Amino acid sequence: MANAIPGKVDLVLEVRSDSDTVLDSFPEDPLSTIESAASELGYSTMQLSSAGWA
């Protein structure tokens, strides 16, 4: 990225499938799955989600 902001990471997770089993394995709120790890690193999931989801 030519206009990258130091310390900022953009992550886009897109899951496409005709299988409900595959889709059900991904959480509605992906940040909820890393909440404890983020807090150990000194981040809140609010800080991580400030960029929003695509």
Chimera marker file (.cmm) of the C-alpha trace (Angstrom):
<marker_set name="trace">
<marker id="1" x="0.000" y="0.000" z="0.000" r="1" g="1" b="0" radius="0.5"/>
<marker id="2" x="1.468" y="3.324" z="-1.009" r="1" g="1" b="0" radius="0.5"/>
<marker id="3" x="-0.564" y="5.275" z="1.548" r="1" g="1" b="0" radius="0.5"/>
<marker id="4" x="-0.128" y="2.887" z="4.454" r="1" g="1" b="0" radius="0.5"/>
<marker id="5" x="-0.360" y="4.294" z="7.972" r="1" g="1" b="0" radius="0.5"/>
<marker id="6" x="2.435" y="3.030" z="10.251" r="1" g="1" b="0" radius="0.5"/>
<marker id="7" x="1.022" y="0.684" z="12.878" r="1" g="1" b="0" radius="0.5"/>
<marker id="8" x="-2.293" y="0.192" z="11.085" r="1" g="1" b="0" radius="0.5"/>
<marker id="9" x="-3.351" y="-3.119" z="9.593" r="1" g="1" b="0" radius="0.5"/>
<marker id="10" x="-6.410" y="-3.506" z="7.387" r="1" g="1" b="0" radius="0.5"/>
<marker id="11" x="-7.908" y="-6.979" z="7.386" r="1" g="1" b="0" radius="0.5"/>
<marker id="12" x="-10.777" y="-8.093" z="5.196" r="1" g="1" b="0" radius="0.5"/>
<marker id="13" x="-12.239" y="-11.538" z="5.735" r="1" g="1" b="0" radius="0.5"/>
<marker id="14" x="-14.682" y="-12.674" z="3.097" r="1" g="1" b="0" radius="0.5"/>
<marker id="15" x="-16.219" y="-16.136" z="3.239" r="1" g="1" b="0" radius="0.5"/>
<marker id="16" x="-18.250" y="-17.466" z="0.345" r="1" g="1" b="0" radius="0.5"/>
<marker id="17" x="-19.765" y="-20.904" z="0.282" r="1" g="1" b="0" radius="0.5"/>
<marker id="18" x="-22.953" y="-22.737" z="-0.598" r="1" g="1" b="0" radius="0.5"/>
<marker id="19" x="-22.404" y="-24.952" z="2.431" r="1" g="1" b="0" radius="0.5"/>
<marker id="20" x="-24.128" y="-23.921" z="5.661" r="1" g="1" b="0" radius="0.5"/>
<marker id="21" x="-21.616" y="-26.073" z="7.561" r="1" g="1" b="0" radius="0.5"/>
<marker id="22" x="-18.726" y="-24.008" z="6.235" r="1" g="1" b="0" radius="0.5"/>
<marker id="23" x="-20.488" y="-20.701" z="6.875" r="1" g="1" b="0" radius="0.5"/>
<marker id="24" x="-21.526" y="-21.746" z="10.383" r="1" g="1" b="0" radius="0.5"/>
<marker id="25" x="-17.879" y="-22.343" z="11.312" r="1" g="1" b="0" radius="0.5"/>
<marker id="26" x="-17.175" y="-18.595" z="11.023" r="1" g="1" b="0" radius="0.5"/>
<marker id="27" x="-18.443" y="-16.363" z="13.851" r="1" g="1" b="0" radius="0.5"/>
<marker id="28" x="-20.766" y="-13.412" z="13.184" r="1" g="1" b="0" radius="0.5"/>
<marker id="29" x="-18.345" y="-11.219" z="15.115" r="1" g="1" b="0" radius="0.5"/>
<marker id="30" x="-14.786" y="-12.377" z="14.362" r="1" g="1" b="0" radius="0.5"/>
<marker id="31" x="-13.299" y="-9.986" z="16.930" r="1" g="1" b="0" radius="0.5"/>
<marker id="32" x="-15.106" y="-11.781" z="19.742" r="1" g="1" b="0" radius="0.5"/>
<marker id="33" x="-12.900" y="-14.815" z="19.119" r="1" g="1" b="0" radius="0.5"/>
<marker id="34" x="-9.701" y="-12.853" z="19.806" r="1" g="1" b="0" radius="0.5"/>
<marker id="35" x="-10.928" y="-10.629" z="22.637" r="1" g="1" b="0" radius="0.5"/>
<marker id="36" x="-8.823" y="-12.267" z="25.375" r="1" g="1" b="0" radius="0.5"/>
<marker id="37" x="-5.668" y="-12.353" z="23.231" r="1" g="1" b="0" radius="0.5"/>
<marker id="38" x="-6.149" y="-8.696" z="22.287" r="1" g="1" b="0" radius="0.5"/>
<marker id="39" x="-6.522" y="-7.659" z="25.922" r="1" g="1" b="0" radius="0.5"/>
<marker id="40" x="-3.298" y="-9.504" z="26.802" r="1" g="1" b="0" radius="0.5"/>
<marker id="41" x="-1.549" y="-7.357" z="24.189" r="1" g="1" b="0" radius="0.5"/>
<marker id="42" x="-3.081" y="-4.197" z="25.639" r="1" g="1" b="0" radius="0.5"/>
<marker id="43" x="-5.713" y="-3.647" z="22.946" r="1" g="1" b="0" radius="0.5"/>
<marker id="44" x="-9.459" y="-3.532" z="23.205" r="1" g="1" b="0" radius="0.5"/>
<marker id="45" x="-11.624" y="-5.008" z="20.470" r="1" g="1" b="0" radius="0.5"/>
<marker id="46" x="-13.116" y="-1.513" z="20.115" r="1" g="1" b="0" radius="0.5"/>
<marker id="47" x="-9.679" y="-0.253" z="19.034" r="1" g="1" b="0" radius="0.5"/>
<marker id="48" x="-9.350" y="-3.155" z="16.633" r="1" g="1" b="0" radius="0.5"/>
<marker id="49" x="-12.783" y="-2.605" z="15.092" r="1" g="1" b="0" radius="0.5"/>
<marker id="50" x="-12.494" y="1.172" z="14.685" r="1" g="1" b="0" radius="0.5"/>
<marker id="51" x="-11.799" y="0.716" z="10.980" r="1" g="1" b="0" radius="0.5"/>
<marker id="52" x="-15.015" y="-1.257" z="10.581" r="1" g="1" b="0" radius="0.5"/>
<marker id="53" x="-15.780" y="-4.355" z="8.575" r="1" g="1" b="0" radius="0.5"/>
<marker id="54" x="-16.100" y="-4.481" z="4.798" r="1" g="1" b="0" radius="0.5"/>
<link id1="1" id2="2" r="1" g="1" b="0" radius="0.2"/>
<link id1="2" id2="3" r="1" g="1" b="0" radius="0.2"/>
<link id1="3" id2="4" r="1" g="1" b="0" radius="0.2"/>
<link id1="4" id2="5" r="1" g="1" b="0" radius="0.2"/>
<link id1="5" id2="6" r="1" g="1" b="0" radius="0.2"/>
<link id1="6" id2="7" r="1" g="1" b="0" radius="0.2"/>
<link id1="7" id2="8" r="1" g="1" b="0" radius="0.2"/>
<link id1="8" id2="9" r="1" g="1" b="0" radius="0.2"/>
<link id1="9" id2="10" r="1" g="1" b="0" radius="0.2"/>
<link id1="10" id2="11" r="1" g="1" b="0" radius="0.2"/>
<link id1="11" id2="12" r="1" g="1" b="0" radius="0.2"/>
<link id1="12" id2="13" r="1" g="1" b="0" radius="0.2"/>
<link id1="13" id2="14" r="1" g="1" b="0" radius="0.2"/>
<link id1="14" id2="15" r="1" g="1" b="0" radius="0.2"/>
<link id1="15" id2="16" r="1" g="1" b="0" radius="0.2"/>
<link id1="16" id2="17" r="1" g="1" b="0" radius="0.2"/>
<link id1="17" id2="18" r="1" g="1" b="0" radius="0.2"/>
<link id1="18" id2="19" r="1" g="1" b="0" radius="0.2"/>
<link id1="19" id2="20" r="1" g="1" b="0" radius="0.2"/>
<link id1="20" id2="21" r="1" g="1" b="0" radius="0.2"/>
<link id1="21" id2="22" r="1" g="1" b="0" radius="0.2"/>
<link id1="22" id2="23" r="1" g="1" b="0" radius="0.2"/>
<link id1="23" id2="24" r="1" g="1" b="0" radius="0.2"/>
<link id1="24" id2="25" r="1" g="1" b="0" radius="0.2"/>
<link id1="25" id2="26" r="1" g="1" b="0" radius="0.2"/>
<link id1="26" id2="27" r="1" g="1" b="0" radius="0.2"/>
<link id1="27" id2="28" r="1" g="1" b="0" radius="0.2"/>
<link id1="28" id2="29" r="1" g="1" b="0" radius="0.2"/>
<link id1="29" id2="30" r="1" g="1" b="0" radius="0.2"/>
<link id1="30" id2="31" r="1" g="1" b="0" radius="0.2"/>
<link id1="31" id2="32" r="1" g="1" b="0" radius="0.2"/>
<link id1="32" id2="33" r="1" g="1" b="0" radius="0.2"/>
<link id1="33" id2="34" r="1" g="1" b="0" radius="0.2"/>
<link id1="34" id2="35" r="1" g="1" b="0" radius="0.2"/>
<link id1="35" id2="36" r="1" g="1" b="0" radius="0.2"/>
<link id1="36" id2="37" r="1" g="1" b="0" radius="0.2"/>
<link id1="37" id2="38" r="1" g="1" b="0" radius="0.2"/>
<link id1="38" id2="39" r="1" g="1" b="0" radius="0.2"/>
<link id1="39" id2="40" r="1" g="1" b="0" radius="0.2"/>
<link id1="40" id2="41" r="1" g="1" b="0" radius="0.2"/>
<link id1="41" id2="42" r="1" g="1" b="0" radius="0.2"/>
<link id1="42" id2="43" r="1" g="1" b="0" radius="0.2"/>
<link id1="43" id2="44" r="1" g="1" b="0" radius="0.2"/>
<link id1="44" id2="45" r="1" g="1" b="0" radius="0.2"/>
<link id1="45" id2="46" r="1" g="1" b="0" radius="0.2"/>
<link id1="46" id2="47" r="1" g="1" b="0" radius="0.2"/>
<link id1="47" id2="48" r="1" g="1" b="0" radius="0.2"/>
<link id1="48" id2="49" r="1" g="1" b="0" radius="0.2"/>
<link id1="49" id2="50" r="1" g="1" b="0" radius="0.2"/>
<link id1="50" id2="51" r="1" g="1" b="0" radius="0.2"/>
<link id1="51" id2="52" r="1" g="1" b="0" radius="0.2"/>
<link id1="52" id2="53" r="1" g="1" b="0" radius="0.2"/>
<link id1="53" id2="54" r="1" g="1" b="0" radius="0.2"/>
</marker_set>
